[in-house]
Amino acid sequence: MAIIKVSLPDQMKEWVERQSVDGRYANASDYLRDLIRADQKRQAAFSTLQSAITEGVESGPAEEFDPEFRRSLR
């Protein structure tokens, strides 16, 4: 496992340390790993959304919505 050194203001350091005191995390490293995993998940979701938007834009002009056609699909 790699080690990384991070500098935090005192207020943030105290916040991180309190997360393990509250019992949700075993230590500061567990808390930071959880934050990174959540950010990775958020970035992946954003990439998926961006890909869908790009696909929609590149698919050409929109067609007029036909509510009768939708009803016929039911």
All heavy atoms as a GROMACS GRO file, in nm:
protein
  595
    1MET      N    1   0.086  -0.117   0.000
    1MET     CA    2   0.000   0.000   0.000
    1MET      C    3   0.090   0.123   0.000
    1MET      O    4   0.191   0.128   0.070
    1MET     CB    5  -0.091  -0.001   0.123
    1MET     CG    6  -0.190   0.113   0.123
    1MET     SD    7  -0.313   0.106   0.256
    1MET     CE    8  -0.408  -0.037   0.210
    2ALA      N    9   0.054   0.223  -0.077
    2ALA     CA   10   0.132   0.346  -0.086
    2ALA      C   11   0.096   0.442   0.027
    2ALA      O   12  -0.012   0.436   0.084
    2ALA     CB   13   0.106   0.414  -0.220
    3ILE      N   14   0.189   0.529   0.057
    3ILE     CA   15   0.167   0.631   0.160
    3ILE      C   16   0.171   0.766   0.093
    3ILE      O   17   0.257   0.792   0.008
    3ILE     CB   18   0.275   0.623   0.271
    3ILE    CG1   19   0.263   0.489   0.343
    3ILE    CG2   20   0.261   0.739   0.367
    3ILE    CD1   21   0.372   0.466   0.446
    4ILE      N   22   0.079   0.852   0.129
    4ILE     CA   23   0.073   0.987   0.076
    4ILE      C   24   0.062   1.084   0.194
    4ILE      O   25  -0.009   1.056   0.291
    4ILE     CB   26  -0.045   1.004  -0.024
    4ILE    CG1   27  -0.041   1.139  -0.091
    4ILE    CG2   28  -0.177   0.983   0.045
    4ILE    CD1   29  -0.139   1.150  -0.208
    5LYS      N   30   0.133   1.193   0.184
    5LYS     CA   31   0.128   1.292   0.291
    5LYS      C   32   0.035   1.405   0.247
    5LYS      O   33   0.047   1.456   0.136
    5LYS     CB   34   0.268   1.347   0.316
    5LYS     CG   35   0.274   1.446   0.430
    5LYS     CD   36   0.416   1.493   0.453
    5LYS     CE   37   0.415   1.596   0.564
    5LYS     NZ   38   0.552   1.644   0.595
    6VAL      N   39  -0.058   1.442   0.333
    6VAL     CA   40  -0.156   1.547   0.303
    6VAL      C   41  -0.149   1.652   0.413
    6VAL      O   42  -0.150   1.619   0.532
    6VAL     CB   43  -0.300   1.488   0.297
    6VAL    CG1   44  -0.401   1.596   0.271
    6VAL    CG2   45  -0.308   1.380   0.191
    7SER      N   46  -0.144   1.777   0.371
    7SER     CA   47  -0.146   1.887   0.468
    7SER      C   48  -0.287   1.943   0.476
    7SER      O   49  -0.350   1.970   0.374
    7SER     CB   50  -0.050   1.998   0.425
    7SER     OG   51   0.081   1.949   0.423
    8LEU      N   52  -0.337   1.957   0.598
    8LEU     CA   53  -0.472   2.010   0.620
    8LEU      C   54  -0.466   2.122   0.723
    8LEU      O   55  -0.387   2.115   0.817
    8LEU     CB   56  -0.564   1.900   0.675
    8LEU     CG   57  -0.591   1.778   0.588
    8LEU    CD1   58  -0.668   1.674   0.667
    8LEU    CD2   59  -0.666   1.818   0.463
    9PRO      N   60  -0.555   2.218   0.710
    9PRO     CA   61  -0.568   2.315   0.818
    9PRO      C   62  -0.616   2.243   0.944
    9PRO      O   63  -0.678   2.136   0.937
    9PRO     CB   64  -0.676   2.412   0.767
    9PRO     CG   65  -0.691   2.386   0.622
    9PRO     CD   66  -0.644   2.246   0.598
   10ASP      N   67  -0.587   2.301   1.060
   10ASP     CA   68  -0.622   2.237   1.187
   10ASP      C   69  -0.769   2.198   1.195
   10ASP      O   70  -0.804   2.089   1.241
   10ASP     CB   71  -0.587   2.328   1.305
   10ASP     CG   72  -0.436   2.341   1.324
   10ASP    OD1   73  -0.362   2.251   1.278
   10ASP    OD2   74  -0.394   2.440   1.387
   11GLN      N   75  -0.857   2.285   1.149
   11GLN     CA   76  -1.001   2.258   1.156
   11GLN      C   77  -1.037   2.132   1.075
   11GLN      O   78  -1.115   2.048   1.121
   11GLN     CB   79  -1.079   2.378   1.106
   11GLN     CG   80  -1.228   2.364   1.122
   11GLN     CD   81  -1.302   2.487   1.073
   11GLN    OE1   82  -1.251   2.568   0.998
   11GLN    NE2   83  -1.427   2.502   1.118
   12MET      N   84  -0.979   2.117   0.957
   12MET     CA   85  -1.007   1.998   0.876
   12MET      C   86  -0.947   1.873   0.939
   12MET      O   87  -1.008   1.766   0.936
   12MET     CB   88  -0.955   2.017   0.734
   12MET     CG   89  -1.036   2.108   0.650
   12MET     SD   90  -0.966   2.111   0.484
   12MET     CE   91  -1.100   2.187   0.397
   13LYS      N   92  -0.827   1.885   0.991
   13LYS     CA   93  -0.762   1.772   1.057
   13LYS      C   94  -0.848   1.722   1.173
   13LYS      O   95  -0.870   1.602   1.188
   13LYS     CB   96  -0.624   1.813   1.109
   13LYS     CG   97  -0.550   1.704   1.182
   13LYS     CD   98  -0.417   1.757   1.235
   13LYS     CE   99  -0.343   1.652   1.314
   13LYS     NZ  100  -0.393   1.633   1.448
   14GLU      N  101  -0.899   1.814   1.252
   14GLU     CA  102  -0.986   1.776   1.364
   14GLU      C  103  -1.112   1.708   1.314
   14GLU      O  104  -1.160   1.611   1.373
   14GLU     CB  105  -1.020   1.900   1.447
   14GLU     CG  106  -0.901   1.955   1.523
   14GLU     CD  107  -0.926   2.094   1.581
   14GLU    OE1  108  -1.041   2.143   1.574
   14GLU    OE2  109  -0.829   2.154   1.631
   15TRP      N  110  -1.168   1.757   1.205
   15TRP     CA  111  -1.288   1.697   1.147
   15TRP      C  112  -1.260   1.552   1.107
   15TRP      O  113  -1.337   1.461   1.140
   15TRP     CB  114  -1.336   1.777   1.026
   15TRP     CG  115  -1.446   1.709   0.952
   15TRP    CD1  116  -1.435   1.629   0.843
   15TRP    CD2  117  -1.586   1.710   0.985
   15TRP    NE1  118  -1.558   1.581   0.806
   15TRP    CE2  119  -1.652   1.630   0.890
   15TRP    CE3  120  -1.660   1.773   1.085
   15TRP    CZ2  121  -1.789   1.612   0.894
   15TRP    CZ3  122  -1.797   1.754   1.087
   15TRP    CH2  123  -1.860   1.675   0.993
   16VAL      N  124  -1.151   1.532   1.035
   16VAL     CA  125  -1.115   1.396   0.991
   16VAL      C  126  -1.095   1.305   1.111
   16VAL      O  127  -1.146   1.192   1.114
   16VAL     CB  128  -0.988   1.400   0.902
   16VAL    CG1  129  -0.936   1.261   0.874
   16VAL    CG2  130  -1.018   1.473   0.770
   17GLU      N  131  -1.026   1.352   1.211
   17GLU     CA  132  -1.002   1.269   1.330
   17GLU      C  133  -1.131   1.237   1.405
   17GLU      O  134  -1.147   1.128   1.458
   17GLU     CB  135  -0.902   1.339   1.422
   17GLU     CG  136  -0.762   1.342   1.364
   17GLU     CD  137  -0.664   1.427   1.442
   17GLU    OE1  138  -0.708   1.508   1.527
   17GLU    OE2  139  -0.543   1.411   1.419
   18ARG      N  140  -1.225   1.330   1.408
   18ARG     CA  141  -1.354   1.305   1.475
   18ARG      C  142  -1.434   1.195   1.406
   18ARG      O  143  -1.515   1.127   1.470
   18ARG     CB  144  -1.437   1.434   1.483
   18ARG     CG  145  -1.400   1.523   1.598
   18ARG     CD  146  -1.507   1.628   1.626
   18ARG     NE  147  -1.554   1.700   1.509
   18ARG     CZ  148  -1.504   1.817   1.466
   18ARG    NH1  149  -1.404   1.874   1.530
   18ARG    NH2  150  -1.554   1.877   1.360
   19GLN      N  151  -1.413   1.178   1.277
   19GLN     CA  152  -1.489   1.075   1.205
   19GLN      C  153  -1.456   0.936   1.258
   19GLN      O  154  -1.543   0.849   1.261
   19GLN     CB  155  -1.464   1.084   1.055
   19GLN     CG  156  -1.499   1.218   0.993
   19GLN     CD  157  -1.632   1.273   1.039
   19GLN    OE1  158  -1.736   1.211   1.021
   19GLN    NE2  159  -1.629   1.391   1.099
   20SER      N  160  -1.334   0.915   1.300
   20SER     CA  161  -1.300   0.783   1.356
   20SER      C  162  -1.342   0.773   1.502
   20SER      O  163  -1.378   0.666   1.550
   20SER     CB  164  -1.150   0.755   1.341
   20SER     OG  165  -1.074   0.850   1.409
   21VAL      N  166  -1.341   0.884   1.574
   21VAL     CA  167  -1.384   0.885   1.714
   21VAL      C  168  -1.533   0.849   1.723
   21VAL      O  169  -1.576   0.778   1.814
   21VAL     CB  170  -1.357   1.022   1.780
   21VAL    CG1  171  -1.421   1.031   1.916
   21VAL    CG2  172  -1.207   1.047   1.790
   22ASP      N  173  -1.612   0.897   1.625
   22ASP     CA  174  -1.756   0.870   1.624
   22ASP      C  175  -1.787   0.724   1.596
   22ASP      O  176  -1.900   0.680   1.613
   22ASP     CB  177  -1.826   0.959   1.520
   22ASP     CG  178  -1.824   1.106   1.560
   22ASP    OD1  179  -1.796   1.136   1.678
   22ASP    OD2  180  -1.852   1.191   1.473
   23GLY      N  181  -1.686   0.647   1.552
   23GLY     CA  182  -1.705   0.504   1.534
   23GLY      C  183  -1.741   0.459   1.394
   23GLY      O  184  -1.745   0.339   1.367
   24ARG      N  185  -1.768   0.550   1.304
   24ARG     CA  186  -1.804   0.509   1.169
   24ARG      C  187  -1.682   0.457   1.093
   24ARG      O  188  -1.693   0.369   1.008
   24ARG     CB  189  -1.868   0.624   1.094
   24ARG     CG  190  -1.912   0.588   0.955
   24ARG     CD  191  -1.997   0.693   0.891
   24ARG     NE  192  -2.029   0.651   0.755
   24ARG     CZ  193  -2.073   0.729   0.662
   24ARG    NH1  194  -2.094   0.856   0.689
   24ARG    NH2  195  -2.098   0.685   0.543
   25TYR      N  196  -1.566   0.514   1.122
   25TYR     CA  197  -1.441   0.474   1.057
   25TYR      C  198  -1.340   0.432   1.163
   25TYR      O  199  -1.338   0.486   1.272
   25TYR     CB  200  -1.384   0.591   0.974
   25TYR     CG  201  -1.479   0.635   0.865
   25TYR    CD1  202  -1.565   0.743   0.885
   25TYR    CD2  203  -1.484   0.568   0.744
   25TYR    CE1  204  -1.653   0.782   0.786
   25TYR    CE2  205  -1.572   0.607   0.644
   25TYR     CZ  206  -1.658   0.714   0.666
   25TYR     OH  207  -1.745   0.752   0.568
   26ALA      N  208  -1.254   0.341   1.126
   26ALA     CA  209  -1.153   0.292   1.221
   26ALA      C  210  -1.043   0.396   1.245
   26ALA      O  211  -0.988   0.404   1.353
   26ALA     CB  212  -1.092   0.163   1.170
   27ASN      N  213  -1.014   0.474   1.142
   27ASN     CA  214  -0.909   0.575   1.152
   27ASN      C  215  -0.924   0.676   1.039
   27ASN      O  216  -1.013   0.662   0.953
   27ASN     CB  217  -0.770   0.510   1.150
   27ASN     CG  218  -0.752   0.420   1.030
   27ASN    OD1  219  -0.788   0.456   0.919
   27ASN    ND2  220  -0.696   0.302   1.054
   28ALA      N  221  -0.836   0.775   1.037
   28ALA     CA  222  -0.842   0.881   0.935
   28ALA      C  223  -0.823   0.824   0.795
   28ALA      O  224  -0.888   0.869   0.700
   28ALA     CB  225  -0.738   0.988   0.965
   29SER      N  226  -0.738   0.725   0.781
   29SER     CA  227  -0.715   0.665   0.649
   29SER      C  228  -0.842   0.602   0.593
   29SER      O  229  -0.872   0.616   0.474
   29SER     CB  230  -0.604   0.561   0.657
   29SER     OG  231  -0.481   0.623   0.683
   30ASP      N  232  -0.918   0.532   0.678
   30ASP     CA  233  -1.045   0.472   0.633
   30ASP      C  234  -1.140   0.580   0.584
   30ASP      O  235  -1.208   0.563   0.482
   30ASP     CB  236  -1.112   0.394   0.746
   30ASP     CG  237  -1.048   0.258   0.769
   30ASP    OD1  238  -0.967   0.214   0.686
   30ASP    OD2  239  -1.080   0.197   0.873
   31TYR      N  240  -1.146   0.690   0.658
   31TYR     CA  241  -1.235   0.801   0.619
   31TYR      C  242  -1.193   0.859   0.485
   31TYR      O  243  -1.277   0.878   0.396
   31TYR     CB  244  -1.233   0.908   0.728
   31TYR     CG  245  -1.316   1.030   0.696
   31TYR    CD1  246  -1.453   1.022   0.680
   31TYR    CD2  247  -1.255   1.155   0.681
   31TYR    CE1  248  -1.530   1.134   0.650
   31TYR    CE2  249  -1.331   1.267   0.653
   31TYR     CZ  250  -1.467   1.256   0.637
   31TYR     OH  251  -1.542   1.368   0.608
   32LEU      N  252  -1.066   0.885   0.467
   32LEU     CA  253  -1.018   0.943   0.341
   32LEU      C  254  -1.036   0.846   0.224
   32LEU      O  255  -1.074   0.888   0.114
   32LEU     CB  256  -0.872   0.984   0.354
   32LEU     CG  257  -0.847   1.100   0.451
   32LEU    CD1  258  -0.699   1.124   0.471
   32LEU    CD2  259  -0.917   1.226   0.402
   33ARG      N  260  -1.015   0.716   0.247
   33ARG     CA  261  -1.039   0.618   0.141
   33ARG      C  262  -1.186   0.618   0.100
   33ARG      O  263  -1.219   0.609  -0.018
   33ARG     CB  264  -0.994   0.479   0.185
   33ARG     CG  265  -0.844   0.458   0.176
   33ARG     CD  266  -0.807   0.311   0.195
   33ARG     NE  267  -0.831   0.264   0.330
   33ARG     CZ  268  -0.740   0.269   0.428
   33ARG    NH1  269  -0.621   0.319   0.405
   33ARG    NH2  270  -0.769   0.223   0.547
   34ASP      N  271  -1.276   0.629   0.198
   34ASP     CA  272  -1.419   0.634   0.168
   34ASP      C  273  -1.454   0.758   0.086
   34ASP      O  274  -1.532   0.750  -0.008
   34ASP     CB  275  -1.500   0.630   0.298
   34ASP     CG  276  -1.647   0.605   0.273
   34ASP    OD1  277  -1.681   0.517   0.190
   34ASP    OD2  278  -1.730   0.675   0.335
   35LEU      N  279  -1.394   0.871   0.121
   35LEU     CA  280  -1.418   0.994   0.043
   35LEU      C  281  -1.369   0.977  -0.101
   35LEU      O  282  -1.437   1.020  -0.196
   35LEU     CB  283  -1.346   1.112   0.108
   35LEU     CG  284  -1.402   1.163   0.240
   35LEU    CD1  285  -1.312   1.275   0.293
   35LEU    CD2  286  -1.544   1.213   0.223
   36ILE      N  287  -1.254   0.915  -0.118
   36ILE     CA  288  -1.200   0.895  -0.252
   36ILE      C  289  -1.288   0.801  -0.333
   36ILE      O  290  -1.317   0.826  -0.450
   36ILE     CB  291  -1.055   0.845  -0.245
   36ILE    CG1  292  -0.965   0.957  -0.190
   36ILE    CG2  293  -1.005   0.798  -0.382
   36ILE    CD1  294  -0.826   0.912  -0.149
   37ARG      N  295  -1.333   0.692  -0.270
   37ARG     CA  296  -1.423   0.599  -0.340
   37ARG      C  297  -1.551   0.669  -0.383
   37ARG      O  298  -1.599   0.649  -0.495
   37ARG     CB  299  -1.456   0.478  -0.252
   37ARG     CG  300  -1.348   0.372  -0.251
   37ARG     CD  301  -1.395   0.244  -0.182
   37ARG     NE  302  -1.418   0.263  -0.040
   37ARG     CZ  303  -1.325   0.248   0.054
   37ARG    NH1  304  -1.203   0.213   0.021
   37ARG    NH2  305  -1.354   0.265   0.182
   38ALA      N  306  -1.607   0.752  -0.296
   38ALA     CA  307  -1.730   0.826  -0.330
   38ALA      C  308  -1.705   0.921  -0.446
   38ALA      O  309  -1.789   0.935  -0.536
   38ALA     CB  310  -1.782   0.902  -0.208
   39ASP      N  311  -1.589   0.986  -0.447
   39ASP     CA  312  -1.557   1.077  -0.557
   39ASP      C  313  -1.537   1.001  -0.687
   39ASP      O  314  -1.581   1.045  -0.794
   39ASP     CB  315  -1.432   1.159  -0.523
   39ASP     CG  316  -1.408   1.270  -0.623
   39ASP    OD1  317  -1.504   1.344  -0.655
   39ASP    OD2  318  -1.294   1.283  -0.672
   40GLN      N  319  -1.474   0.884  -0.680
   40GLN     CA  320  -1.458   0.802  -0.800
   40GLN      C  321  -1.593   0.760  -0.856
   40GLN      O  322  -1.614   0.762  -0.978
   40GLN     CB  323  -1.373   0.678  -0.769
   40GLN     CG  324  -1.228   0.710  -0.744
   40GLN     CD  325  -1.149   0.590  -0.694
   40GLN    OE1  326  -1.201   0.504  -0.621
   40GLN    NE2  327  -1.023   0.583  -0.734
   41LYS      N  328  -1.684   0.723  -0.767
   41LYS     CA  329  -1.818   0.684  -0.810
   41LYS      C  330  -1.891   0.802  -0.874
   41LYS      O  331  -1.956   0.788  -0.978
   41LYS     CB  332  -1.897   0.632  -0.689
   41LYS     CG  333  -2.030   0.573  -0.722
   41LYS     CD  334  -2.096   0.516  -0.597
   41LYS     CE  335  -2.232   0.459  -0.627
   41LYS     NZ  336  -2.296   0.402  -0.508
   42ARG      N  337  -1.878   0.921  -0.814
   42ARG     CA  338  -1.940   1.040  -0.868
   42ARG      C  339  -1.884   1.074  -1.006
   42ARG      O  340  -1.958   1.105  -1.098
   42ARG     CB  341  -1.920   1.158  -0.772
   42ARG     CG  342  -1.990   1.286  -0.814
   42ARG     CD  343  -1.951   1.404  -0.726
   42ARG     NE  344  -1.809   1.433  -0.731
   42ARG     CZ  345  -1.748   1.502  -0.830
   42ARG    NH1  346  -1.820   1.547  -0.930
   42ARG    NH2  347  -1.619   1.524  -0.826
   43GLN      N  348  -1.752   1.063  -1.019
   43GLN     CA  349  -1.688   1.092  -1.148
   43GLN      C  350  -1.734   0.993  -1.255
   43GLN      O  351  -1.757   1.031  -1.370
   43GLN     CB  352  -1.535   1.085  -1.134
   43GLN     CG  353  -1.475   1.200  -1.060
   43GLN     CD  354  -1.471   1.326  -1.145
   43GLN    OE1  355  -1.480   1.323  -1.267
   43GLN    NE2  356  -1.459   1.439  -1.078
   44ALA      N  357  -1.748   0.866  -1.220
   44ALA     CA  358  -1.795   0.766  -1.315
   44ALA      C  359  -1.938   0.795  -1.359
   44ALA      O  360  -1.971   0.784  -1.478
   44ALA     CB  361  -1.785   0.626  -1.254
   45ALA      N  362  -2.023   0.833  -1.264
   45ALA     CA  363  -2.161   0.867  -1.298
   45ALA      C  364  -2.165   0.990  -1.388
   45ALA      O  365  -2.244   0.995  -1.485
   45ALA     CB  366  -2.242   0.892  -1.171
   46PHE      N  367  -2.081   1.088  -1.360
   46PHE     CA  368  -2.076   1.209  -1.443
   46PHE      C  369  -2.030   1.172  -1.584
   46PHE      O  370  -2.087   1.221  -1.682
   46PHE     CB  371  -1.980   1.312  -1.381
   46PHE     CG  372  -1.970   1.437  -1.462
   46PHE    CD1  373  -2.068   1.535  -1.452
   46PHE    CD2  374  -1.864   1.458  -1.549
   46PHE    CE1  375  -2.060   1.650  -1.528
   46PHE    CE2  376  -1.855   1.572  -1.624
   46PHE     CZ  377  -1.953   1.670  -1.615
   47SER      N  378  -1.931   1.086  -1.597
   47SER     CA  379  -1.883   1.044  -1.729
   47SER      C  380  -1.991   0.971  -1.807
   47SER      O  381  -2.008   0.993  -1.928
   47SER     CB  382  -1.759   0.954  -1.715
   47SER     OG  383  -1.651   1.027  -1.665
   48THR      N  384  -2.066   0.886  -1.739
   48THR     CA  385  -2.176   0.814  -1.803
   48THR      C  386  -2.282   0.913  -1.852
   48THR      O  387  -2.330   0.902  -1.966
   48THR     CB  388  -2.240   0.713  -1.705
   48THR    OG1  389  -2.139   0.619  -1.666
   48THR    CG2  390  -2.357   0.640  -1.768
   49LEU      N  391  -2.317   1.010  -1.768
   49LEU     CA  392  -2.415   1.110  -1.807
   49LEU      C  393  -2.364   1.194  -1.924
   49LEU      O  394  -2.437   1.219  -2.020
   49LEU     CB  395  -2.447   1.200  -1.687
   49LEU     CG  396  -2.545   1.315  -1.712
   49LEU    CD1  397  -2.679   1.262  -1.760
   49LEU    CD2  398  -2.561   1.397  -1.585
   50GLN      N  399  -2.238   1.235  -1.918
   50GLN     CA  400  -2.181   1.315  -2.026
   50GLN      C  401  -2.181   1.238  -2.157
   50GLN      O  402  -2.211   1.293  -2.263
   50GLN     CB  403  -2.038   1.359  -1.991
   50GLN     CG  404  -1.980   1.456  -2.092
   50GLN     CD  405  -2.059   1.585  -2.100
   50GLN    OE1  406  -2.082   1.650  -2.002
   50GLN    NE2  407  -2.102   1.620  -2.219
   51SER      N  408  -2.152   1.108  -2.151
   51SER     CA  409  -2.154   1.024  -2.272
   51SER      C  410  -2.295   1.017  -2.330
   51SER      O  411  -2.313   1.024  -2.452
   51SER     CB  412  -2.103   0.883  -2.241
   51SER     OG  413  -1.967   0.887  -2.206
   52ALA      N  414  -2.394   1.002  -2.244
   52ALA     CA  415  -2.534   0.995  -2.290
   52ALA      C  416  -2.576   1.128  -2.353
   52ALA      O  417  -2.646   1.129  -2.456
   52ALA     CB  418  -2.626   0.959  -2.174
   53ILE      N  419  -2.534   1.238  -2.294
   53ILE     CA  420  -2.567   1.370  -2.351
   53ILE      C  421  -2.502   1.386  -2.488
   53ILE      O  422  -2.567   1.428  -2.585
   53ILE     CB  423  -2.524   1.482  -2.255
   53ILE    CG1  424  -2.612   1.481  -2.131
   53ILE    CG2  425  -2.527   1.619  -2.324
   53ILE    CD1  426  -2.562   1.571  -2.018
   54THR      N  427  -2.375   1.350  -2.497
   54THR     CA  428  -2.304   1.360  -2.625
   54THR      C  429  -2.370   1.272  -2.730
   54THR      O  430  -2.391   1.314  -2.845
   54THR     CB  431  -2.156   1.320  -2.607
   54THR    OG1  432  -2.096   1.409  -2.512
   54THR    CG2  433  -2.080   1.327  -2.737
   55GLU      N  434  -2.406   1.150  -2.692
   55GLU     CA  435  -2.474   1.060  -2.785
   55GLU      C  436  -2.606   1.120  -2.833
   55GLU      O  437  -2.639   1.114  -2.952
   55GLU     CB  438  -2.499   0.925  -2.718
   55GLU     CG  439  -2.566   0.823  -2.807
   55GLU     CD  440  -2.593   0.691  -2.736
   55GLU    OE1  441  -2.529   0.664  -2.633
   55GLU    OE2  442  -2.681   0.617  -2.784
   56GLY      N  443  -2.681   1.180  -2.742
   56GLY     CA  444  -2.807   1.242  -2.780
   56GLY      C  445  -2.788   1.359  -2.875
   56GLY      O  446  -2.860   1.373  -2.975
   57VAL      N  447  -2.691   1.443  -2.846
   57VAL     CA  448  -2.665   1.560  -2.931
   57VAL      C  449  -2.620   1.515  -3.070
   57VAL      O  450  -2.663   1.572  -3.171
   57VAL     CB  451  -2.558   1.651  -2.865
   57VAL    CG1  452  -2.507   1.755  -2.962
   57VAL    CG2  453  -2.615   1.717  -2.741
   58GLU      N  454  -2.536   1.413  -3.075
   58GLU     CA  455  -2.484   1.366  -3.202
   58GLU      C  456  -2.583   1.279  -3.280
   58GLU      O  457  -2.558   1.247  -3.397
   58GLU     CB  458  -2.353   1.290  -3.180
   58GLU     CG  459  -2.241   1.380  -3.132
   58GLU     CD  460  -2.113   1.305  -3.099
   58GLU    OE1  461  -2.115   1.180  -3.096
   58GLU    OE2  462  -2.012   1.374  -3.076
   59SER      N  463  -2.696   1.244  -3.221
   59SER     CA  464  -2.792   1.158  -3.289
   59SER      C  465  -2.877   1.232  -3.391
   59SER      O  466  -2.953   1.172  -3.464
   59SER     CB  467  -2.883   1.089  -3.186
   59SER     OG  468  -2.972   1.184  -3.128
   60GLY      N  469  -2.863   1.363  -3.394
   60GLY     CA  470  -2.938   1.441  -3.493
   60GLY      C  471  -3.051   1.518  -3.430
   60GLY      O  472  -3.070   1.517  -3.308
   61PRO      N  473  -3.127   1.585  -3.515
   61PRO     CA  474  -3.236   1.668  -3.463
   61PRO      C  475  -3.345   1.583  -3.396
   61PRO      O  476  -3.368   1.468  -3.434
   61PRO     CB  477  -3.290   1.740  -3.586
   61PRO     CG  478  -3.231   1.671  -3.704
   61PRO     CD  479  -3.115   1.591  -3.659
   62ALA      N  480  -3.408   1.642  -3.299
   62ALA     CA  481  -3.516   1.574  -3.228
   62ALA      C  482  -3.639   1.562  -3.317
   62ALA      O  483  -3.663   1.645  -3.405
   62ALA     CB  484  -3.552   1.650  -3.101
   63GLU      N  485  -3.715   1.457  -3.293
   63GLU     CA  486  -3.841   1.439  -3.366
   63GLU      C  487  -3.955   1.489  -3.279
   63GLU      O  488  -3.947   1.484  -3.156
   63GLU     CB  489  -3.860   1.292  -3.400
   63GLU     CG  490  -3.754   1.238  -3.494
   63GLU     CD  491  -3.771   1.089  -3.521
   63GLU    OE1  492  -3.877   1.033  -3.484
   63GLU    OE2  493  -3.677   1.031  -3.577
   64GLU      N  494  -4.061   1.533  -3.342
   64GLU     CA  495  -4.175   1.583  -3.267
   64GLU      C  496  -4.239   1.469  -3.188
   64GLU      O  497  -4.252   1.357  -3.236
   64GLU     CB  498  -4.278   1.644  -3.362
   64GLU     CG  499  -4.388   1.717  -3.292
   64GLU     CD  500  -4.478   1.792  -3.389
   64GLU    OE1  501  -4.428   1.845  -3.487
   64GLU    OE2  502  -4.600   1.796  -3.362
   65PHE      N  503  -4.277   1.499  -3.065
   65PHE     CA  504  -4.338   1.400  -2.977
   65PHE      C  505  -4.482   1.374  -3.021
   65PHE      O  506  -4.560   1.465  -3.043
   65PHE     CB  507  -4.335   1.451  -2.833
   65PHE     CG  508  -4.401   1.358  -2.736
   65PHE    CD1  509  -4.342   1.239  -2.701
   65PHE    CD2  510  -4.523   1.391  -2.679
   65PHE    CE1  511  -4.402   1.153  -2.611
   65PHE    CE2  512  -4.584   1.305  -2.589
   65PHE     CZ  513  -4.524   1.186  -2.555
   66ASP      N  514  -4.516   1.246  -3.033
   66ASP     CA  515  -4.651   1.206  -3.073
   66ASP      C  516  -4.715   1.128  -2.958
   66ASP      O  517  -4.686   1.010  -2.939
   66ASP     CB  518  -4.645   1.121  -3.199
   66ASP     CG  519  -4.783   1.076  -3.248
   66ASP    OD1  520  -4.885   1.119  -3.188
   66ASP    OD2  521  -4.788   0.999  -3.345
   67PRO      N  522  -4.800   1.194  -2.878
   67PRO     CA  523  -4.860   1.124  -2.763
   67PRO      C  524  -4.944   1.003  -2.804
   67PRO      O  525  -4.954   0.905  -2.731
   67PRO     CB  526  -4.944   1.231  -2.694
   67PRO     CG  527  -4.951   1.345  -2.786
   67PRO     CD  528  -4.844   1.330  -2.888
   68GLU      N  529  -5.004   1.008  -2.920
   68GLU     CA  530  -5.086   0.896  -2.967
   68GLU      C  531  -4.999   0.773  -2.991
   68GLU      O  532  -5.037   0.661  -2.957
   68GLU     CB  533  -5.160   0.935  -3.095
   68GLU     CG  534  -5.267   0.836  -3.134
   68GLU     CD  535  -5.373   0.816  -3.025
   68GLU    OE1  536  -5.418   0.915  -2.966
   68GLU    OE2  537  -5.409   0.699  -3.001
   69PHE      N  538  -4.882   0.793  -3.046
   69PHE     CA  539  -4.789   0.681  -3.068
   69PHE      C  540  -4.750   0.619  -2.934
   69PHE      O  541  -4.746   0.497  -2.920
   69PHE     CB  542  -4.665   0.729  -3.143
   69PHE     CG  543  -4.560   0.622  -3.157
   69PHE    CD1  544  -4.577   0.515  -3.244
   69PHE    CD2  545  -4.442   0.629  -3.082
   69PHE    CE1  546  -4.482   0.416  -3.255
   69PHE    CE2  547  -4.347   0.531  -3.093
   69PHE     CZ  548  -4.366   0.425  -3.180
   70ARG      N  549  -4.725   0.703  -2.835
   70ARG     CA  550  -4.688   0.651  -2.704
   70ARG      C  551  -4.802   0.566  -2.645
   70ARG      O  552  -4.779   0.461  -2.586
   70ARG     CB  553  -4.653   0.765  -2.610
   70ARG     CG  554  -4.610   0.714  -2.474
   70ARG     CD  555  -4.538   0.819  -2.395
   70ARG     NE  556  -4.486   0.761  -2.272
   70ARG     CZ  557  -4.516   0.804  -2.152
   70ARG    NH1  558  -4.591   0.911  -2.137
   70ARG    NH2  559  -4.467   0.746  -2.047
   71ARG      N  560  -4.925   0.616  -2.657
   71ARG     CA  561  -5.040   0.540  -2.607
   71ARG      C  562  -5.052   0.405  -2.677
   71ARG      O  563  -5.087   0.305  -2.617
   71ARG     CB  564  -5.169   0.621  -2.624
   71ARG     CG  565  -5.190   0.724  -2.516
   71ARG     CD  566  -5.333   0.776  -2.515
   71ARG     NE  567  -5.362   0.879  -2.614
   71ARG     CZ  568  -5.321   1.007  -2.608
   71ARG    NH1  569  -5.248   1.047  -2.510
   71ARG    NH2  570  -5.352   1.093  -2.701
   72SER      N  571  -5.020   0.402  -2.808
   72SER     CA  572  -5.031   0.277  -2.880
   72SER      C  573  -4.928   0.173  -2.837
   72SER      O  574  -4.947   0.055  -2.857
   72SER     CB  575  -5.016   0.302  -3.032
   72SER     OG  576  -4.883   0.333  -3.065
   73LEU      N  577  -4.820   0.219  -2.775
   73LEU     CA  578  -4.717   0.126  -2.726
   73LEU      C  579  -4.759   0.054  -2.599
   73LEU      O  580  -4.703  -0.050  -2.566
   73LEU     CB  581  -4.586   0.202  -2.700
   73LEU     CG  582  -4.519   0.260  -2.823
   73LEU    CD1  583  -4.395   0.340  -2.781
   73LEU    CD2  584  -4.480   0.152  -2.922
   74ARG      N  585  -4.853   0.109  -2.528
   74ARG     CA  586  -4.897   0.047  -2.402
   74ARG      C  587  -4.972  -0.075  -2.429
   74ARG      O  588  -5.013  -0.162  -2.439
   74ARG     CB  589  -4.985   0.144  -2.322
   74ARG     CG  590  -4.904   0.254  -2.266
   74ARG     CD  591  -4.990   0.342  -2.184
   74ARG     NE  592  -4.912   0.455  -2.135
   74ARG     CZ  593  -4.954   0.539  -2.046
   74ARG    NH1  594  -5.074   0.526  -1.994
   74ARG    NH2  595  -4.880   0.638  -2.008
   0.00000   0.00000   0.00000
